[in-house]
Amino acid sequence: MKLYHIDRSGHMKSGDTISLVKDFSTNKMKVKEYYKNGLSSHGLWYYTSDARDKNFFLDAIFEYERLLHYPKKLSRYQAFFCFDAHGVIEFINMKYLEDIFYKIYEIEVDEKRVEKHNMSLVRGWSHQSIIKYARMYWEDLPDAYDKEAKVIYEYLVKLPVIIGKEVSLKEIKKQIN
């Protein structure tokens, strides 16, 4: 299965292997027993950093809902985030990303190591609403509250992954047309 990762950090290159981070000694913290296999860089950032904004609370509530009710689902704290070709275009447009601030890489993965979820559901304005959206996200339900909402699917990929070749947005658009 071919997916794409949008690297906004500028730390990746073709051929890199992205794995779970298992050595937390530099962070002087212990990872809870449910992350004994390690955390992704996303998970490490959100799990170990001080809450900076609403996104930290969204991620925390989504993760605790997963732990409580959907433990067999892949943790967002242990996954690599990808898009299909349509999702790349939608995400870049939604975030108003300029091409000098990201690179796109192909990722070849076994479908058995992937979960597809509606990224548009990662939202909420209160604890209660975040729980409601988290449950719809984990259960793969449509947005019952905003039927006109644009759906952007994100693919959670079980690590490790190997970063494939860099591709341009223009190349991805050609695939769709």
N, C-alpha and C positions, 0 to 999 in steps of 0.2 A: 504494500500500500504506500503510495507516495503522498507525503504531507509536506508542509512548509513551516519553518520557524522564522519569525521576524526578530532579529537580534538588534535590540535598541541599546544594548550595553557596549557593543563594539569589542567584546572579549572573545568572540568565536572565530574559528576559521575552518575551512574544509578539512576533513580528516580528524578533527578533534573527537574524542570520546567524552561524552557527558555522563557522569555517574552520580550516584548518591554520595553526599559528603558524610563521612563516618567519623572523622577526627574533629571533635569539638573542643579540644584542649585549649585552643587559642581563644575560644569564647568563654572559657571558665564557667561552663554550665553543663548540666546533665540533661540528656534528652530523655523524655518520658519513655516508659517501656513500650509504648506503641510506635515509636520511631527507632527501634533498636537497629534497623537496617540502614538508617541514615535519613538525611533530608536532601531534597534538591536545593539548588541555589535559591529558588523562589521560596521554598519552605524555610530554609535557613534565615533568609531575610525577614520573612513575616513572623516566624516562630521566636526568633531571638532578638529582634530589634524592638525598640520602644515604639508604641503606637504613634504614628505620625499624622494619620488622617483617617478618614472614613474607610478607606480600602483595607486598613489593618483590621478594623472591626468586622467588616464584611467577610474577609477571609477567615477570621477566627470563628465566627458564628457558623459559616459554611462548613468548616472543618469539624467543629464540635457536633453539628448535626450529622455529619458523615460518621463520626466515631460512635455516636449514640444509636443511630437508626440504620446506617448503611455501611457497616464495617467491611463488607466485601468489596466495596467500591474503592478505586484507586484514590489515594489521598492527593489533594492538590498540593500538599507540602512535599510529596515524593514523586511528582510527575514532571514531565517535560511538556510544555504547551506548544501545540501546533495548530495549523489551519489547513483546510483544503484550499484549492485555488480561489474559489469564490470568497471564502472567509478572509484570505489575505487582502483581497481588494476591498472588501467591506470594512475590515479593521483599519486599514490604512486611511480610508476615506473618513471613517467615524472619528479617528484620533487626529485627523488633519496632519499626518506625518509627512514630512518633506524627505525626499530620498537621500539627502546627505546625513540624515540622523538614524538610518537603519540599513541593515543588510538582510536579504532573504536567502535562506538555505533550504535545499531539498533534504528531506529526511525519509529514508526507506525503512518502513517498520512492518512487522508481522501484525496483521489485524487482531490477533489474539492478545496483543499487548497494548491495545488502544481502547479508550472509552470516549464516546462522542457526547458532548453536552452543550446545551444552549447557553452560551456565554452572556447573552442579553439578560438572563435571569440573575446574574451576579449583581444584585442591587437591593435596595430597601432603604427605608427612611426611619424605621424604628426596629427595635429588637424583634418584635412580633412579625413585622413585615419581612425582615431579613430571613427569619426562620421559614416563613411561608414560601419565599422564593427559593431558599436552599432546598427545601423538600421537593419543589417542582423540578429544580435542576437535577438533583440526585435521582429522581424517579423518571426523568426524561418526559415530563409532562409539558404540554404547550402552555403558554402564558394565558391563563384563564381570565386575567384582569385587564390585559391590554392586547386584544386580538389583532390590533393593527401594528404591534411592535415588530420591528425588523429582527429576524432571527439570525444570529451569527454563531455558528458552531465552532467550539474549540475542541480539540482532541487532546485528551490527557494520555500521554505515552509513558509507559513503564520504563524506567531507566535500567540499564544504560542505553544510550543512543549514540550513533556515529553521525557527525555532521557531514552532510553531503555537499554537493557543489553549490556555489553561490549562483543565484538566478536573479534576473531583474524583474521588476513589476511588468515591464513590457512583454517579457517572455511568458509570464503567467497569463496576462490578458490574451495573448495569442492562442494559448491552449483552450481558453474558454470559447473564443469566437470560431 
